[in-house]
């Protein structure tokens, strides 16, 4: 319901903009056919534009000002999950009630339309029909006549068709038939049944009806006297009645029709008002269809030369999955060759485990990787299953937990998975796959390794996508992009330097600074301050190695600042004196070791993010919560759990701490979700990947509204 409501809001805004332009520039102009087309197009555009999604990929790290302005609607990183208890009573909430009311109103409008069509059909059957110039002429004394409906003209028998007024009225109704105005009426009424809540559609219907009359009036008038035709309009509106022309003249629709009749028939038409529709339509279309997507830019790798083995799965007698004479072995080899052909970086050496259709054992593939001293190993496959059309999309597999290269393999897999989100039409998973039984070729390799299932050949949608050469090239480019992003990030991690303006010359300086900051933060004399002053005095005299435990860690940073025994959490400040992060320092470290410890940043230019962005995070945590829903409901704790953790430069998480709702099931689920989740996109500071804190809120509410 929320998705539909959001769609309705965008339809209303879009139609409001287009109708507003009509009122300002087009209303009461004599180019009636143009206005008719514009109003119908405005309805169609308003309904279609919010459904169309054109992805504009932007640099997530440095979005341009224009991109930021276009991102009028953005999702936050807080996930809210609402659960309604079911205790055997009828449950209802505001969302369901609103949807019910919406459906009821639409039902009444639909019933009214059906009733109207039924009455017209009955009127047609109960009266004599005559074919006049290919049009059904139906003579009746029913109220509301004359009127036309599709190819039928319902005539009022009290109007003499042979009189001059009758002839003009007949021409008027014939014009409605010839211009097919009934199609417009049916279309707008169906739209109103489905979107009755949109006030602009009702206004458009009213204007469209008037334009129909303007067009028919113009065709019926031709060379007739305008005054006589005005009298005809009044006669047609009020047959069987005596009328006072002064009173009826100010009836608004009649007034506008008569006003249009008196306008000069050959004016110098202002085409500018019509031509401005083009940029307006383009602006509305792109405003409602362009969706800003973040894509991590791929920095051209220029570090030391690395070797990547691309392994085309199966081969020779081992065909792999086979569907309609398309073999997994051929598909894998085609993609592997594309990766090698697309690579234009001389610092990345791509070699193929096989370059032709031949049988190679998995052991031979691993030995090939070792012989070539591979830095990375990527195996290409396609998936399949007995039950067709069940699963779809990509799969990225990594080694088992006991693998020495698991951390780097996770990072490589995450980068490849992320690259597919920029250009891939099939389903993309939120997480990497780690098979229970493992994949031998991944665990046996002596380097980071991943296996990519490019899609399911046994699923029709996947089969059609994978079998096209252009899509195989897209897959190859995505894999290559992921590899290059991985090696670039690894290079950054290897050469990253401390970006803080304050550097400590030795571990003693770090400890002294730490103690001084602690003492200055304590306003009143107490046992803790006396203890710290004593330690500082002792340290200044002897410069001995201190053994500062967790009980002297700054309280303002909470439990998440806790360090291991013999470590101190030292604040780091920039040149302006603002704290930017912390270093965990052990007094037993050497001076060089102290300098090499990375800062854990609290403020960064680009915060850590979940792979795939906020929407991917929402899907991931929703799935986790739904798997634990029974336990969460039993715990019966609603609220927002805030969880803080460190995202390391390699994307792994550590120091997970619950800031609110400690001891609840929600806190336990949240911590488990972060701990077992995929690697995060690390933070960026001054163009470098850095380690930083991340705080993530998760809201779980239990509703007990009953009727």
C-alpha positions as CSV (number, residue, x, y, z in Angstrom):
1,X,0.0,0.0,0.0
2,X,2.9,2.4,0.8
3,X,4.4,1.8,-2.6
4,X,1.1,2.5,-4.3
5,X,0.6,5.6,-2.2
6,X,4.0,6.9,-3.2
7,X,3.2,6.2,-6.8
8,X,-0.1,8.1,-6.4
9,X,1.7,11.1,-4.9
10,X,4.1,11.3,-7.9
11,X,1.1,11.0,-10.3
12,X,-0.6,13.9,-8.6
13,X,2.5,16.1,-8.6
14,X,3.2,15.3,-12.3
15,X,-0.4,15.9,-13.4
16,X,-0.5,19.1,-11.3
17,X,2.5,20.5,-13.1
18,X,1.2,19.7,-16.5
19,X,-2.3,21.0,-15.8
20,X,-0.9,24.2,-14.3
21,X,0.9,24.9,-17.6
22,X,-2.3,24.3,-19.4
23,X,-4.1,26.9,-17.3
24,X,-1.4,29.5,-17.8
25,X,-0.5,29.0,-21.5
26,X,-3.2,27.0,-23.3
27,X,-6.6,27.4,-21.8
28,X,-9.2,29.3,-23.9
29,X,-6.9,29.4,-26.9
30,X,-8.4,28.5,-30.2
31,X,-6.1,25.6,-31.1
32,X,-8.6,23.1,-29.6
33,X,-7.2,20.0,-31.2
34,X,-3.8,20.8,-29.8
35,X,-5.2,21.3,-26.3
36,X,-7.2,18.0,-26.6
37,X,-4.0,16.1,-27.5
38,X,-2.1,17.9,-24.7
39,X,-4.6,17.0,-22.0
40,X,-4.7,13.4,-23.0
41,X,-0.9,13.2,-23.2
42,X,-0.7,14.9,-19.8
43,X,-2.8,12.0,-18.3
44,X,-0.7,9.3,-20.0
45,X,2.6,11.0,-19.0
46,X,1.5,11.4,-15.4
47,X,0.6,7.7,-15.2
48,X,3.7,6.4,-17.0
49,X,6.5,8.6,-15.9
50,X,6.6,7.4,-12.2
51,X,6.7,3.8,-13.5
52,X,9.7,4.3,-15.8
53,X,13.1,4.0,-14.2
54,X,16.1,5.3,-16.0
55,X,19.2,4.8,-13.9
56,X,21.9,7.5,-13.9
57,X,25.0,6.1,-12.4
58,X,27.0,8.7,-10.4
59,X,30.2,8.6,-8.5
60,X,29.2,7.7,-5.0
61,X,32.3,9.4,-3.6
62,X,32.0,12.8,-5.4
63,X,28.4,13.4,-6.7
64,X,28.1,16.5,-8.7
65,X,25.9,19.5,-7.6
66,X,23.4,18.7,-10.4
67,X,23.1,15.1,-9.3
68,X,22.5,16.3,-5.7
69,X,19.8,18.6,-6.8
70,X,18.1,15.9,-8.8
71,X,18.0,13.6,-5.8
72,X,14.9,15.2,-4.4
73,X,13.9,12.0,-2.7
74,X,16.4,9.8,-0.9
75,X,16.1,6.9,1.5
76,X,17.8,7.0,4.9
77,X,19.8,4.2,6.5
78,X,17.3,3.5,9.2
79,X,15.2,0.4,8.7
80,X,11.7,0.3,10.2
81,X,9.9,-3.1,10.5
82,X,6.2,-3.0,11.8
83,X,4.6,-6.2,12.9
84,X,0.9,-6.5,13.7
85,X,-0.1,-9.1,16.2
86,X,-2.8,-11.6,15.3
87,X,-4.7,-12.9,18.3
88,X,-7.7,-14.3,16.4
89,X,-9.5,-10.9,16.3
90,X,-9.9,-8.8,13.2
91,X,-6.9,-6.6,12.9
92,X,-6.8,-3.3,11.0
93,X,-4.4,-0.5,10.7
94,X,-4.4,2.9,9.0
95,X,-2.8,1.6,5.9
96,X,-5.3,-1.2,5.4
97,X,-8.2,1.0,6.2
98,X,-7.1,3.6,3.7
99,X,-6.7,1.0,1.0
100,X,-10.2,-0.4,1.8
101,X,-11.8,3.0,1.4
102,X,-9.9,3.6,-1.8
103,X,-11.2,0.3,-3.3
104,X,-14.8,1.0,-2.1
105,X,-14.8,4.5,-3.9
106,X,-13.3,3.0,-7.0
107,X,-16.0,0.3,-6.9
108,X,-18.8,2.9,-6.7
109,X,-17.4,4.8,-9.7
110,X,-17.1,1.6,-11.7
111,X,-20.7,0.7,-10.8
112,X,-21.8,4.2,-11.9
113,X,-20.0,3.8,-15.3
114,X,-21.6,0.4,-15.9
115,X,-25.0,1.7,-15.0
116,X,-24.6,4.7,-17.4
117,X,-23.5,2.4,-20.2
118,X,-26.5,0.1,-19.4
119,X,-28.9,3.0,-19.6
120,X,-27.5,4.2,-23.0
121,X,-27.8,0.7,-24.4
122,X,-31.4,0.3,-23.1
123,X,-32.2,3.7,-24.6
124,X,-30.8,2.6,-27.9
125,X,-32.8,-0.7,-27.9
126,X,-36.1,0.9,-26.9
127,X,-36.2,3.5,-29.6
128,X,-36.3,3.3,-33.4
129,X,-32.9,3.6,-35.1
130,X,-32.3,5.2,-38.5
131,X,-29.0,5.1,-40.4
132,X,-28.1,8.6,-41.5
133,X,-24.8,9.0,-43.4
134,X,-23.4,5.9,-41.6
135,X,-24.5,7.2,-38.2
136,X,-27.2,5.6,-36.0
137,X,-29.9,8.2,-35.5
138,X,-32.1,7.5,-32.5
139,X,-35.2,9.7,-32.0
140,X,-36.3,9.9,-28.3
141,X,-37.9,12.2,-25.8
142,X,-35.5,11.2,-23.0
143,X,-34.1,14.0,-20.9
144,X,-30.6,15.0,-21.6
145,X,-30.8,14.6,-25.4
146,X,-29.5,15.4,-27.9
147,X,-26.2,13.8,-27.3
148,X,-23.9,11.5,-29.2
149,X,-22.1,8.3,-28.0
150,X,-19.6,6.6,-30.3
151,X,-21.4,6.1,-33.6
152,X,-24.9,7.0,-32.2
153,X,-26.8,10.3,-32.1
154,X,-29.6,10.4,-29.6
155,X,-32.0,13.1,-30.9
156,X,-34.6,14.9,-28.9
157,X,-37.9,14.7,-30.8
158,X,-38.9,18.2,-29.7
159,X,-36.2,19.7,-31.9
160,X,-37.1,20.0,-35.5
161,X,-34.1,18.6,-37.4
162,X,-35.2,20.4,-40.6
163,X,-35.0,23.8,-39.0
164,X,-31.8,25.9,-39.3
165,X,-31.2,25.4,-35.5
166,X,-31.9,21.7,-35.9
167,X,-29.4,21.3,-38.7
168,X,-26.7,23.1,-36.7
169,X,-27.3,20.9,-33.7
170,X,-27.1,17.8,-35.9
171,X,-23.8,19.0,-37.4
172,X,-22.6,19.6,-33.9
173,X,-23.3,16.0,-32.8
174,X,-22.0,14.6,-36.1
175,X,-18.7,16.4,-35.3
176,X,-18.5,14.6,-31.9
177,X,-18.9,11.3,-33.7
178,X,-16.4,12.1,-36.4
179,X,-13.8,13.4,-33.9
180,X,-14.3,10.2,-31.8
181,X,-14.8,12.2,-28.6
182,X,-16.5,9.2,-26.9
183,X,-13.1,7.4,-26.8
184,X,-11.7,10.3,-24.7
185,X,-14.7,10.1,-22.3
186,X,-14.4,6.4,-21.8
187,X,-10.6,6.7,-21.3
188,X,-10.8,9.5,-18.7
189,X,-13.6,7.8,-16.8
190,X,-11.6,4.6,-16.5
191,X,-8.6,6.6,-15.3
192,X,-10.8,8.3,-12.7
193,X,-12.1,4.9,-11.4
194,X,-8.5,3.9,-10.7
195,X,-7.1,7.3,-9.7
196,X,-10.2,9.2,-8.4
197,X,-8.1,10.7,-5.6
198,X,-6.2,12.9,-8.0
199,X,-8.0,16.2,-8.2
200,X,-6.2,17.3,-11.4
201,X,-7.7,14.4,-13.3
202,X,-11.2,15.6,-12.5
203,X,-10.2,19.1,-13.6
204,X,-8.7,17.7,-16.8
205,X,-11.9,15.8,-17.5
206,X,-13.9,19.0,-17.2
207,X,-11.6,20.9,-19.5
208,X,-11.6,18.0,-22.0
209,X,-15.4,18.1,-22.1
210,X,-15.3,21.8,-22.9
211,X,-12.7,21.3,-25.6
212,X,-14.9,18.7,-27.2
213,X,-17.7,21.3,-27.3
214,X,-15.3,23.9,-28.8
215,X,-14.3,21.5,-31.6
216,X,-17.9,20.5,-32.4
217,X,-19.1,24.2,-32.2
218,X,-16.4,25.2,-34.7
219,X,-17.3,22.5,-37.2
220,X,-21.0,23.1,-36.8
221,X,-20.7,26.9,-37.2
222,X,-18.8,27.0,-40.5
223,X,-20.4,29.9,-42.4
224,X,-23.4,30.3,-40.2
225,X,-24.2,33.5,-38.2
226,X,-22.5,33.5,-34.8
227,X,-25.5,35.0,-33.1
228,X,-27.8,32.4,-34.5
229,X,-25.5,29.6,-33.5
230,X,-25.3,31.0,-30.0
231,X,-29.1,30.8,-29.8
232,X,-28.8,27.2,-31.0
233,X,-26.4,26.4,-28.2
234,X,-29.0,27.6,-25.7
235,X,-31.8,25.8,-27.4
236,X,-29.8,22.6,-27.4
237,X,-29.0,23.0,-23.7
238,X,-32.5,23.7,-22.7
239,X,-35.0,22.2,-25.2
240,X,-38.6,22.2,-24.0
241,X,-37.9,25.2,-21.8
242,X,-38.4,28.9,-22.0
243,X,-35.3,30.6,-20.9
244,X,-34.1,34.1,-20.0
245,X,-31.0,34.8,-22.1
246,X,-29.5,37.1,-19.5
247,X,-29.6,34.5,-16.7
248,X,-28.5,31.6,-18.8
249,X,-25.7,33.5,-20.5
250,X,-23.7,33.6,-17.2
251,X,-23.9,29.9,-16.9
252,X,-20.1,29.2,-17.0
253,X,-19.8,26.5,-19.7
254,X,-22.2,28.4,-22.0
255,X,-20.3,31.6,-21.4
256,X,-17.0,30.0,-22.4
257,X,-18.5,28.4,-25.5
258,X,-20.0,31.7,-26.7
259,X,-16.7,33.4,-25.9
260,X,-14.8,31.0,-28.1
261,X,-17.3,31.6,-30.9
262,X,-16.7,35.4,-30.9
263,X,-12.9,35.0,-31.0
264,X,-11.2,36.1,-34.3
265,X,-11.0,33.0,-36.5
266,X,-7.7,34.1,-38.1
267,X,-5.6,35.4,-35.3
268,X,-1.9,35.5,-35.3
269,X,-1.5,32.5,-33.1
270,X,1.2,32.5,-30.5
271,X,3.1,29.4,-31.2
272,X,5.5,30.0,-28.4
273,X,3.0,28.8,-25.8
274,X,2.7,25.5,-27.6
275,X,6.4,25.0,-28.3
276,X,7.2,25.6,-24.6
277,X,5.3,22.3,-24.0
278,X,8.3,20.4,-25.3
279,X,10.9,21.5,-22.7
280,X,8.3,21.3,-20.0
281,X,7.4,17.7,-21.0
282,X,11.0,16.7,-21.1
283,X,11.7,18.3,-17.7
284,X,8.7,16.4,-16.1
285,X,9.6,13.2,-17.8
286,X,13.2,13.2,-16.7
287,X,12.4,14.5,-13.2
288,X,10.1,11.5,-12.6
289,X,12.0,8.8,-14.4
290,X,15.7,9.5,-13.7
291,X,16.8,7.5,-10.7
292,X,20.2,8.3,-9.2
293,X,22.3,5.3,-8.5
294,X,25.7,5.3,-6.8
295,X,28.5,3.5,-8.6
296,X,31.9,3.4,-7.1
297,X,34.4,4.8,-9.6
298,X,37.0,2.4,-10.8
299,X,40.4,4.0,-10.4
300,X,42.9,2.9,-13.0
301,X,45.2,0.5,-11.2
302,X,48.8,1.5,-11.5
303,X,50.5,-0.5,-8.7
304,X,52.7,-3.5,-9.0
305,X,51.8,-6.0,-11.6
306,X,49.5,-8.8,-10.5
307,X,48.4,-12.0,-12.2
308,X,44.8,-13.0,-12.3
309,X,43.7,-16.5,-13.4
310,X,40.3,-16.6,-15.1
311,X,39.1,-20.1,-15.0
312,X,36.4,-21.1,-17.6
313,X,34.5,-23.9,-15.8
314,X,34.1,-27.4,-17.2
315,X,35.3,-28.1,-20.7
316,X,35.8,-31.1,-23.1
317,X,33.7,-34.1,-22.1
318,X,32.4,-32.1,-19.1
319,X,29.7,-30.0,-20.6
320,X,28.2,-28.6,-17.4
321,X,24.6,-27.5,-17.5
322,X,23.1,-28.0,-21.0
323,X,19.9,-26.3,-22.3
324,X,18.8,-26.2,-26.0
325,X,22.3,-27.0,-27.2
326,X,23.8,-24.2,-25.1
327,X,26.5,-25.6,-22.9
328,X,27.8,-24.1,-19.7
329,X,31.4,-24.9,-20.8
330,X,31.0,-22.8,-23.9
331,X,29.4,-19.9,-22.1
332,X,32.1,-19.9,-19.4
333,X,34.9,-19.9,-22.1
334,X,33.2,-17.1,-24.1
335,X,33.0,-14.9,-21.0
336,X,36.6,-15.7,-19.9
337,X,37.9,-14.8,-23.3
338,X,36.0,-11.5,-23.2
339,X,37.5,-10.6,-19.9
340,X,41.0,-11.1,-21.3
341,X,40.1,-9.1,-24.5
342,X,38.6,-6.2,-22.5
343,X,41.6,-5.9,-20.2
344,X,43.7,-2.9,-21.3
345,X,45.7,-2.5,-18.0
346,X,49.3,-3.7,-18.4
347,X,49.5,-3.9,-14.6
348,X,46.9,-6.7,-14.6
349,X,48.0,-9.9,-16.3
350,X,45.0,-12.0,-17.3
351,X,45.7,-15.6,-18.0
352,X,43.1,-18.3,-18.8
353,X,43.1,-21.8,-17.3
354,X,41.9,-23.0,-20.7
355,X,41.6,-21.2,-24.1
356,X,39.9,-24.0,-25.9
357,X,37.4,-26.7,-25.4
358,X,39.3,-29.3,-23.5
359,X,38.9,-31.4,-20.3
360,X,40.8,-30.1,-17.3
361,X,40.5,-31.5,-13.8
362,X,39.9,-29.2,-10.8
363,X,43.3,-30.2,-9.4
364,X,45.0,-29.2,-12.7
365,X,43.4,-25.8,-12.5
366,X,44.7,-25.2,-9.0
367,X,48.2,-26.4,-10.0
368,X,48.0,-24.0,-13.0
369,X,47.2,-21.2,-10.7
370,X,50.1,-22.0,-8.4
371,X,52.5,-22.5,-11.4
372,X,51.7,-19.0,-12.6
373,X,51.9,-17.5,-9.1
374,X,48.4,-16.1,-9.3
375,X,47.4,-13.3,-7.1
376,X,43.7,-13.9,-7.7
377,X,41.6,-16.8,-9.0
378,X,38.2,-16.2,-10.6
379,X,36.2,-19.2,-11.9
380,X,33.3,-18.7,-14.3
381,X,30.2,-20.9,-14.4
382,X,26.5,-20.9,-15.0
383,X,23.9,-22.5,-12.7
384,X,21.2,-25.0,-13.3
385,X,18.6,-27.1,-11.5
386,X,16.1,-29.8,-12.2
387,X,13.0,-27.6,-11.6
388,X,13.1,-25.1,-14.3
389,X,12.2,-21.4,-13.9
390,X,12.5,-21.5,-10.1
391,X,15.6,-19.4,-9.4
392,X,17.2,-16.6,-11.3
393,X,20.3,-14.4,-11.3
394,X,23.8,-14.1,-10.2
395,X,25.7,-16.0,-7.6
396,X,29.2,-15.3,-6.2
397,X,30.8,-18.0,-4.1
398,X,33.7,-17.7,-1.6
399,X,35.8,-20.3,0.3
400,X,34.9,-21.8,3.7
401,X,35.6,-20.1,7.0
402,X,38.8,-22.0,7.6
403,X,40.4,-20.7,4.4
404,X,43.5,-18.5,4.9
405,X,42.4,-16.1,2.2
406,X,38.7,-15.8,3.3
407,X,39.0,-12.1,4.2
408,X,40.5,-11.1,0.8
409,X,38.1,-13.5,-1.1
410,X,35.2,-11.8,0.6
411,X,36.4,-8.4,-0.4
412,X,37.0,-9.6,-4.0
413,X,33.6,-11.1,-4.2
414,X,32.0,-8.0,-2.8
415,X,33.6,-5.8,-5.4
416,X,32.5,-8.1,-8.2
417,X,29.0,-8.3,-6.8
418,X,28.9,-4.5,-6.5
419,X,30.1,-4.0,-10.1
420,X,27.2,-6.0,-11.4
421,X,24.7,-3.6,-9.8
422,X,25.7,-1.0,-12.4
423,X,24.9,-3.1,-15.5
424,X,23.1,-6.4,-15.2
425,X,19.4,-7.1,-16.0
426,X,19.0,-10.3,-13.9
427,X,18.5,-10.7,-10.2
428,X,21.5,-9.7,-8.0
429,X,21.8,-11.2,-4.5
430,X,22.5,-9.1,-1.4
431,X,25.1,-11.5,-0.1
432,X,28.0,-13.7,-1.1
433,X,27.4,-17.4,-1.0
434,X,29.4,-19.8,1.1
435,X,28.4,-23.4,0.4
436,X,28.1,-25.6,3.4
437,X,30.2,-28.3,1.8
438,X,32.5,-25.8,0.2
439,X,33.9,-25.7,-3.3
440,X,37.2,-27.5,-3.5
441,X,38.7,-25.3,-6.2
442,X,38.2,-22.2,-4.0
443,X,39.6,-23.7,-0.8
444,X,42.6,-25.3,-2.5
445,X,43.9,-22.2,-4.1
446,X,46.8,-20.4,-2.5
447,X,45.3,-16.9,-3.2
448,X,42.0,-15.1,-2.9
449,X,39.5,-17.0,-5.0
450,X,35.8,-16.6,-6.0
451,X,33.5,-18.6,-8.2
452,X,30.8,-16.7,-10.2
453,X,27.5,-18.3,-11.3
454,X,26.4,-15.9,-14.0
455,X,22.8,-17.1,-14.1
456,X,20.5,-20.1,-14.3
457,X,20.5,-21.7,-17.8
458,X,17.4,-23.7,-16.7
459,X,15.4,-20.4,-16.2
460,X,14.0,-19.0,-19.4
461,X,14.7,-15.4,-18.6
462,X,18.3,-16.2,-17.6
463,X,18.8,-18.4,-20.7
464,X,17.7,-15.7,-23.1
465,X,20.0,-13.2,-21.4
466,X,23.1,-15.4,-21.1
467,X,22.9,-16.7,-24.7
468,X,23.3,-13.3,-26.2
469,X,26.9,-12.3,-27.1
470,X,26.4,-8.6,-26.1
471,X,25.3,-9.7,-22.6
472,X,28.3,-12.0,-22.2
473,X,30.5,-9.0,-22.9
474,X,28.6,-7.0,-20.2
475,X,29.2,-9.8,-17.7
476,X,32.9,-9.9,-18.6
477,X,33.2,-6.2,-18.2
478,X,31.5,-6.3,-14.8
479,X,33.9,-9.0,-13.6
480,X,36.9,-7.1,-14.8
481,X,35.6,-3.9,-13.2
482,X,35.3,-5.8,-9.9
483,X,38.8,-7.2,-10.1
484,X,40.3,-3.8,-10.9
485,X,38.4,-2.1,-8.0
486,X,39.7,-4.8,-5.7
487,X,43.3,-4.5,-6.6
488,X,43.1,-0.7,-6.5
489,X,41.6,-0.8,-3.0
490,X,44.3,-3.3,-1.9
491,X,46.9,-1.0,-3.3
492,X,45.4,1.9,-1.3
493,X,45.4,-0.2,1.9
494,X,49.1,-1.1,1.3
495,X,50.3,2.5,0.9
496,X,47.8,4.4,3.1
497,X,49.3,6.9,5.4
498,X,48.0,8.6,8.6
499,X,46.0,11.6,7.4
500,X,45.8,13.3,10.7
501,X,47.6,16.6,11.2
502,X,48.8,15.5,14.6
503,X,51.4,12.7,14.7
504,X,53.1,11.3,17.8
505,X,56.9,11.0,17.8
506,X,56.8,8.0,20.1
507,X,54.4,5.8,22.1
508,X,55.4,7.8,25.2
509,X,54.1,11.0,23.7
510,X,50.9,9.2,22.8
511,X,50.4,7.9,26.4
512,X,51.3,11.3,27.9
513,X,48.7,13.0,25.6
514,X,46.1,10.5,26.6
515,X,46.6,11.0,30.3
516,X,46.6,14.8,29.9
517,X,43.3,14.7,27.9
518,X,41.7,12.5,30.6
519,X,42.8,14.7,33.4
520,X,41.6,17.9,31.7
521,X,38.2,16.3,31.1
522,X,37.6,15.7,34.8
523,X,36.3,18.9,36.4
524,X,36.1,17.8,40.0
525,X,38.7,16.2,42.2
526,X,38.0,12.5,42.7
527,X,39.7,9.2,43.1
528,X,39.9,8.7,39.3
529,X,41.6,12.1,38.7
530,X,44.0,11.6,41.6
531,X,44.9,8.2,40.1
532,X,45.5,9.7,36.7
533,X,47.5,12.6,38.0
534,X,49.7,10.2,40.0
535,X,50.2,8.1,36.9
536,X,51.2,11.1,34.8
537,X,53.6,12.3,37.5
538,X,55.2,8.9,37.7
539,X,55.4,8.6,33.9
540,X,57.0,12.0,33.5
541,X,59.7,11.1,36.1
542,X,60.6,7.6,34.9
543,X,59.0,7.2,31.5
544,X,58.3,3.6,32.5
545,X,56.0,1.3,30.5
546,X,52.5,1.7,31.8
547,X,49.9,-1.0,32.1
548,X,46.7,1.0,31.7
549,X,43.6,-1.2,31.9
550,X,40.1,-0.7,30.5
551,X,38.9,1.1,33.6
552,X,40.8,4.2,32.5
553,X,39.3,4.4,29.0
554,X,37.4,7.6,28.3
555,X,33.8,7.1,29.5
556,X,32.3,9.5,27.0
557,X,32.9,7.0,24.2
558,X,31.1,4.2,25.9
559,X,31.8,0.5,25.9
560,X,32.7,0.5,22.2
561,X,35.9,2.4,23.0
562,X,37.1,-0.5,25.2
563,X,40.5,-1.9,24.1
564,X,42.4,-5.0,25.0
565,X,44.5,-5.1,28.2
566,X,47.7,-3.1,28.0
567,X,46.2,-0.8,25.4
568,X,45.0,2.8,25.6
569,X,42.5,4.5,23.3
570,X,44.2,7.8,22.3
571,X,42.2,10.6,20.7
572,X,43.6,12.1,17.5
573,X,42.9,15.8,16.6
574,X,43.2,17.7,13.4
575,X,45.1,21.0,12.9
576,X,42.0,23.0,14.2
577,X,41.8,21.0,17.4
578,X,38.7,18.9,16.4
579,X,38.8,15.2,17.3
580,X,38.7,13.0,14.2
581,X,39.3,9.6,15.6
582,X,41.2,7.3,17.8
583,X,44.3,5.0,18.0
584,X,44.5,1.9,20.1
585,X,48.1,2.0,21.5
586,X,49.9,-0.6,23.5
587,X,52.8,0.7,25.6
588,X,54.9,-2.3,24.6
589,X,54.8,-1.3,21.0
590,X,57.8,0.2,19.3
591,X,57.7,3.8,17.9
592,X,57.3,2.6,14.3
593,X,54.5,0.3,15.4
594,X,52.7,3.2,17.0
595,X,53.0,5.3,13.9
596,X,51.7,2.5,11.7
597,X,48.5,2.0,13.7
598,X,45.6,3.3,11.6
599,X,43.2,5.9,12.9
600,X,39.7,4.8,13.6
601,X,37.8,7.8,12.2
602,X,34.7,9.2,13.8
603,X,34.2,11.8,11.0
604,X,34.8,11.0,7.4
605,X,34.0,12.6,4.0
606,X,32.3,9.4,2.7
607,X,30.8,7.2,5.4
608,X,31.0,3.4,5.3
609,X,28.0,1.9,3.4
610,X,26.3,-1.4,3.0
611,X,27.1,-3.0,-0.4
612,X,24.2,-2.1,-2.7
613,X,23.2,1.0,-0.7
614,X,20.3,1.6,1.7
615,X,17.8,-0.4,-0.3
616,X,20.0,-3.5,-0.2
617,X,20.5,-3.0,3.5
618,X,16.7,-2.8,4.0
619,X,16.2,-6.0,2.0
620,X,18.9,-7.7,4.0
621,X,17.8,-6.7,7.5
622,X,14.2,-7.4,6.6
623,X,15.0,-10.9,5.7
624,X,17.0,-11.4,8.9
625,X,14.1,-10.0,11.0
626,X,11.5,-12.2,9.2
627,X,13.5,-15.3,10.0
628,X,13.5,-14.3,13.7
629,X,10.0,-12.9,13.8
630,X,8.6,-15.5,16.3
631,X,11.4,-14.8,18.8
632,X,11.1,-11.1,18.4
633,X,7.3,-11.2,19.0
634,X,7.8,-13.4,22.0
635,X,10.3,-10.9,23.4
636,X,7.7,-8.2,22.9
637,X,10.1,-5.3,22.8
638,X,9.4,-2.4,20.4
639,X,11.8,0.4,19.8
640,X,14.9,1.5,17.9
641,X,18.1,-0.5,18.4
642,X,21.2,1.6,17.6
643,X,24.2,-0.5,16.9
644,X,27.8,0.9,16.4
645,X,30.7,-0.9,14.9
646,X,34.0,-0.3,13.1
647,X,34.2,-0.8,9.4
648,X,37.9,-1.6,8.7
649,X,39.7,-0.6,5.5
650,X,39.2,-4.0,4.0
651,X,35.4,-3.8,4.6
652,X,35.3,-6.2,7.5
653,X,33.5,-5.2,10.7
654,X,34.7,-5.3,14.3
655,X,34.0,-3.9,17.8
656,X,30.2,-4.3,17.4
657,X,28.4,-2.6,20.3
658,X,24.7,-2.1,21.1
659,X,24.0,1.5,22.1
660,X,20.3,1.1,22.9
661,X,17.9,-1.7,23.8
662,X,20.7,-3.8,25.3
663,X,19.6,-7.3,26.4
664,X,16.7,-7.5,24.0
665,X,16.2,-10.0,21.2
666,X,16.2,-7.2,18.7
667,X,19.7,-6.2,19.9
668,X,20.8,-9.8,19.5
669,X,19.4,-10.1,16.0
670,X,21.0,-6.8,15.0
671,X,24.4,-7.8,16.3
672,X,24.2,-11.1,14.5
673,X,23.2,-9.4,11.3
674,X,26.2,-7.1,11.3
675,X,28.6,-9.8,12.4
676,X,27.6,-12.4,9.8
677,X,26.7,-10.0,7.0
678,X,28.8,-9.2,3.9
679,X,31.8,-6.9,3.9
680,X,30.9,-3.2,3.9
681,X,32.1,-0.5,1.6
682,X,34.8,1.2,3.7
683,X,34.9,4.9,4.5
684,X,36.9,7.5,2.4
685,X,38.9,10.4,3.8
686,X,41.1,12.6,1.7
687,X,40.9,10.2,-1.2
688,X,42.0,7.2,0.9
689,X,40.2,4.2,2.2
690,X,40.2,4.4,6.0
691,X,38.8,2.6,9.1
692,X,35.8,4.3,10.6
693,X,32.9,4.0,13.0
694,X,29.4,3.3,11.6
695,X,26.2,3.7,13.6
696,X,23.1,1.9,12.2
697,X,19.6,2.2,13.6
698,X,17.0,-0.6,13.3
699,X,13.4,0.0,14.4
700,X,11.0,-2.8,15.3
701,X,7.4,-2.0,16.3
702,X,4.6,-4.3,17.4
703,X,1.1,-3.0,16.7
704,X,-1.9,-4.2,18.6
705,X,-4.7,-2.2,16.9
706,X,-7.9,-4.2,17.0
707,X,-11.4,-3.7,15.7
